[in-house]
């Protein structure tokens, strides 16, 4: 919900109004009792004192209103230390640390410090601060440079302190870093090997719980088989992003894109824009989805995917193929490991 940038912290009044806005939305729902606040990039840990104020303010306000508040944090992990981890542990802030490869050279090429030096060793040292049960996991942003899912998962499963290991292929709204057909095929081969790795190891308790993005696809497919409809995108209806100046957008990938503006946290939603956005999200035959090979699985539910596919000549085909492979592998795992759906 809260977006920070390297250029400065979100003003405290915007933060507090965002928390109050979330509580107002919970009251209006008349069924939801828990709100979730997510801190993400730039780098949220640059503003650690503000994060602590937000968490403490949100908990106090939620308790007074008889609601609960949950928190998530996305960080590059370089600024993590024992004091921050103690606070994360105390307040059960689910934390995703970005580490893009088990290979130091590959990670450092993808995520160097501003001075050009690599960040791998700093992050790995900070991961050693973790205890078993800490609400901390890692996530790799997959590009053509670091397609190596099995080795990544196997390497970081060994310490046994991470709560999850995730990965997600990267497609930007700006249509950069697209996958070639060769890259997509490499991803398919690696994804199949990853599925076999899970079958052989996870069900035997040898590795941590499988990456949650794929698990969500498995649950979705299992739900569909039980006669339930495919889950729709929650953006604009039950999830929003607040930018630095308080502007509201449906989700993080679409933040600051004028076509997806929904209002401002000071004045609230522009109800007309919001209603049109929800209608747009729930509509079928979205631009970019018409010929997508994953259309039969996802139900055209992701507005961000449809935007990328509809605006990137080379990105649409690759993204559609990668999504289709993700669903196919999830379907295969649903057949092979029934216990995955019960996690």
C-alpha positions in Angstrom: 0.0 0.0 0.0 2.8 2.4 0.8 5.3 3.3 -1.8 8.7 4.8 -0.9 11.4 6.2 -3.3 15.1 6.7 -2.8 14.6 10.5 -3.3 12.8 10.7 0.1 10.3 9.3 2.5 6.6 9.4 2.1 5.3 12.4 4.1 3.9 11.3 7.5 0.5 12.9 6.9 0.1 10.9 3.7 1.1 7.8 5.6 -1.4 8.4 8.4 -4.2 9.3 6.0 -3.4 6.1 4.1 -3.9 4.0 7.2 -7.1 5.8 8.0 -8.3 5.2 4.4 -7.6 1.5 4.8 -9.6 1.4 8.0 -12.5 3.2 6.4 -12.5 0.7 3.6 -12.6 -2.2 6.2 -15.6 -0.5 7.9 -17.4 -0.2 4.5 -16.8 -3.8 3.7 -18.7 -5.0 6.8 -17.1 -8.4 6.4 -13.3 -7.9 6.4 -11.5 -7.6 9.7 -7.9 -7.5 8.7 -6.0 -4.9 6.6 -2.6 -5.4 5.0 0.0 -2.7 4.5 2.9 -3.4 2.1 6.2 -1.5 2.0 8.1 -1.5 -1.2 10.5 0.2 -3.5 12.8 2.1 -4.0 14.3 0.6 -0.8 12.0 0.8 2.3 14.7 0.1 4.8 16.3 3.5 4.0 13.4 4.9 6.0 13.4 2.4 8.9 12.3 5.0 11.5 9.3 5.8 9.4 8.4 2.2 8.9 8.4 1.7 12.7 6.2 4.7 13.1 3.8 3.4 10.5 3.6 -0.1 12.0 3.0 1.3 15.5 0.5 3.9 14.4 -1.4 1.3 12.2 -1.6 -1.2 15.0 -2.9 1.4 17.5 -5.5 2.7 15.1 -6.6 -0.7 14.1 -6.9 -2.0 17.7 -9.0 1.1 18.6 -11.3 0.3 15.7 -11.4 -3.5 16.6 -9.5 -4.5 13.4 -6.3 -6.3 12.8 -3.4 -5.1 10.7 -0.8 -7.2 8.8 2.4 -6.0 7.2 4.6 -7.0 4.3 8.0 -5.7 3.3 9.9 -6.0 0.1 13.6 -5.2 0.4 17.0 -5.8 -1.2 18.2 -7.0 2.2 21.5 -5.0 2.3 20.3 -2.8 5.2 18.9 -5.6 7.3 20.4 -6.0 10.8 19.7 -7.6 14.1 17.7 -4.6 15.4 15.5 -4.5 12.3 15.0 -8.2 12.3 13.9 -8.2 15.9 11.2 -5.7 15.1 10.2 -7.7 12.0 10.0 -10.8 14.2 8.0 -9.0 16.9 5.4 -7.7 14.5 5.3 -10.7 12.2 6.1 -8.5 9.1 6.4 -10.9 6.2 9.6 -9.8 4.5 10.7 -10.6 1.0 14.4 -10.2 0.3 15.4 -9.8 -3.3 18.4 -12.1 -4.2 18.5 -13.0 -7.9 20.8 -15.9 -8.0 22.7 -18.4 -5.9 25.7 -17.5 -8.1 27.5 -14.5 -6.7 28.7 -13.1 -10.0 25.2 -13.3 -11.6 23.5 -11.6 -8.7 26.1 -8.9 -8.5 25.8 -8.1 -12.1 22.0 -7.7 -11.7 22.1 -5.9 -8.3 25.3 -3.9 -7.8 25.6 -1.1 -5.3 25.7 2.4 -6.6 29.5 2.3 -6.5 29.5 -0.8 -8.7 30.4 -3.3 -6.0 28.4 -6.5 -5.6 25.7 -6.9 -2.9 25.6 -10.7 -2.7 27.9 -11.2 0.3 26.2 -8.4 2.3 22.8 -10.1 1.8 24.0 -13.6 2.5 25.6 -12.3 5.7 22.3 -10.7 6.8 20.5 -14.0 6.0 22.6 -15.7 8.6 20.8 -13.5 11.2 17.6 -15.4 10.6 16.1 -18.0 13.0 13.9 -20.8 12.0 10.4 -19.5 11.9 11.2 -15.9 11.1 8.7 -14.5 8.6 11.4 -13.9 6.0 11.7 -15.4 2.5 13.7 -14.6 -0.6 12.6 -13.9 -4.1 14.4 -13.9 -7.5 13.3 -11.7 -10.3 13.9 -13.9 -13.3 15.4 -12.4 -16.4 17.1 -14.1 -19.4 20.3 -13.7 -17.3 19.4 -15.8 -14.3 17.2 -18.7 -15.5 18.3 -21.4 -13.0 15.3 -22.3 -10.8 16.4 -25.7 -9.5 19.9 -24.7 -8.4 18.6 -21.5 -6.8 15.9 -23.3 -4.9 18.2 -26.2 -3.8 21.0 -23.8 -2.7 18.9 -21.6 -0.5 16.8 -24.5 1.0 19.9 -25.9 2.7 20.1 -23.5 5.7 16.5 -24.3 6.7 15.7 -20.8 8.1 13.8 -19.2 5.2 10.0 -19.3 5.3 9.6 -19.3 1.5 11.6 -19.2 -1.7 9.9 -17.5 -4.6 10.6 -16.4 -8.2 8.8 -14.3 -10.7 9.7 -13.5 -14.4 10.2 -9.8 -15.0 8.1 -7.9 -17.5 8.0 -4.2 -17.1 5.2 -1.8 -18.2 7.9 0.0 -20.1 8.5 -3.0 -22.3 12.1 -3.6 -21.4 14.1 -6.8 -20.7 11.7 -9.0 -22.7 12.4 -12.7 -23.2 13.3 -14.0 -26.6 11.8 -17.3 -27.9 15.0 -19.0 -27.0 14.8 -17.6 -23.4 11.2 -18.7 -23.1 12.2 -22.3 -24.1 15.0 -22.2 -21.6 12.5 -21.1 -18.9 10.1 -24.0 -19.9 12.9 -26.6 -19.5 14.0 -25.2 -16.2 10.4 -25.0 -14.9 9.8 -28.7 -15.7 13.0 -29.6 -13.9 11.9 -27.4 -11.0 8.6 -29.3 -10.8 10.4 -32.7 -10.8 12.7 -31.4 -8.1 9.7 -30.4 -5.9 8.1 -33.9 -6.4 11.2 -35.6 -5.3 12.2 -33.4 -2.4 9.4 -31.2 -0.9 6.9 -34.0 -0.2 9.7 -35.8 1.7 10.4 -32.8 3.9 13.9 -32.2 2.4 13.2 -28.6 1.3 11.2 -25.5 2.4 7.7 -25.0 1.2 7.6 -24.5 -2.6 7.5 -21.0 -4.0 4.2 -19.5 -3.1 3.4 -17.9 -6.5 3.2 -21.4 -8.1 1.2 -22.6 -5.1 -1.4 -20.0 -5.6 -1.8 -21.2 -9.2 -2.2 -24.7 -7.9 -4.9 -23.6 -5.5 -6.7 -21.7 -8.2 -6.7 -24.7 -10.5 -7.9 -27.0 -7.7 -10.7 -24.5 -6.9 -11.8 -24.4 -10.5 -12.0 -28.2 -10.6 -14.3 -28.0 -7.6 -16.7 -25.9 -9.7 -15.7 -22.6 -8.4 -15.0 -19.7 -10.7 -11.4 -18.5 -11.4 -10.2 -15.8 -8.9 -10.4 -12.3 -10.3 -7.9 -9.5 -9.9 -8.3 -7.7 -6.5 -6.7 -4.5 -7.8 -8.9 -1.4 -7.3 -11.6 -3.3 -5.4 -9.7 -4.8 -2.5 -6.1 -3.7 -3.1 -4.5 -0.4 -4.0 -1.2 1.3 -4.2 -0.5 4.8 -2.8 2.3 6.8 -4.4 4.6 9.3 -2.8 2.2 12.2 -3.3 -0.9 10.2 -2.2 -2.2 9.3 -5.7 -4.0 6.0 -5.8 -3.4 3.3 -8.4 -4.8 -0.3 -8.8 -1.5 -2.2 -8.3 2.3 -1.7 -8.0 3.2 -2.4 -11.6 0.8 0.2 -12.8 1.7 2.9 -10.3 2.3 6.4 -11.7 0.9 5.5 -15.1 -1.7 8.2 -15.8 -4.2 5.8 -17.5 -4.6 4.0 -14.2 -5.0 6.9 -11.8 -7.9 6.4 -9.3 -7.9 9.4 -7.1 -5.8 10.7 -4.2 -5.6 9.6 -0.6 -6.6 13.1 0.7 -9.9 13.2 -1.2 -10.4 9.4 -1.7 -11.3 7.5 -4.8 -12.6 9.2 -7.9 -15.6 6.8 -7.8 -16.3 7.1 -11.5 -12.7 6.2 -12.4 -12.7 3.4 -9.9 -15.9 1.9 -11.2 -14.6 2.0 -14.7 -11.3 0.4 -13.6 -13.1 -2.5 -11.8 -15.3 -2.9 -14.9 -12.2 -2.9 -17.1 -10.5 -5.5 -14.8 -13.5 -7.8 -14.9 -14.1 -7.5 -18.6 -13.2 -10.2 -21.1 -11.3 -9.9 -24.3 -9.0 -7.2 -23.0 -6.5 -5.7 -25.3 -3.5 -8.0 -25.2 -5.4 -11.0 -23.9 -7.2 -12.0 -27.2 -4.5 -14.4 -28.4 -2.7 -15.1 -25.2 -1.9 -18.8 -24.8 -2.6 -18.6 -21.0 -6.1 -17.1 -21.5 -7.9 -20.4 -20.7 -6.1 -20.8 -17.4 -6.0 -17.2 -15.9 -9.5 -16.0 -16.8 -8.0 -12.7 -18.1 -7.9 -11.6 -14.5 -4.6 -9.6 -14.4 -4.9 -6.0 -15.6 -1.2 -5.5 -15.4 -0.5 -8.5 -17.6 -3.0 -7.4 -20.2 -1.5 -3.9 -20.2 2.0 -5.3 -20.8 0.9 -7.7 -23.5 -1.2 -5.0 -25.2 1.6 -2.5 -25.3 4.8 -4.5 -26.0 5.2 -6.0 -29.4 7.9 -8.5 -28.3 6.7 -8.8 -24.7 3.2 -10.1 -25.3 4.1 -13.4 -26.9 6.8 -14.2 -24.4 4.8 -13.2 -21.3 1.8 -15.2 -22.6 4.0 -18.3 -23.2 5.6 -18.0 -19.8 2.3 -17.7 -18.0 1.0 -20.7 -19.9 4.0 -22.8 -18.8 3.5 -21.7 -15.2 -0.1 -22.9 -15.3 0.8 -26.1 -17.1 3.4 -26.9 -14.4 1.0 -26.0 -11.6 -1.6 -28.3 -13.2 1.0 -31.2 -13.4 2.0 -30.6 -9.7 -1.7 -30.7 -8.7 -1.9 -34.2 -10.2 1.4 -35.4 -8.6 1.4 -33.8 -5.1 -2.1 -33.6 -3.6 -0.6 -32.2 -0.3 0.5 -29.0 -2.0 -3.1 -27.8 -2.1 -3.4 -28.3 1.6 -0.6 -26.0 2.8 
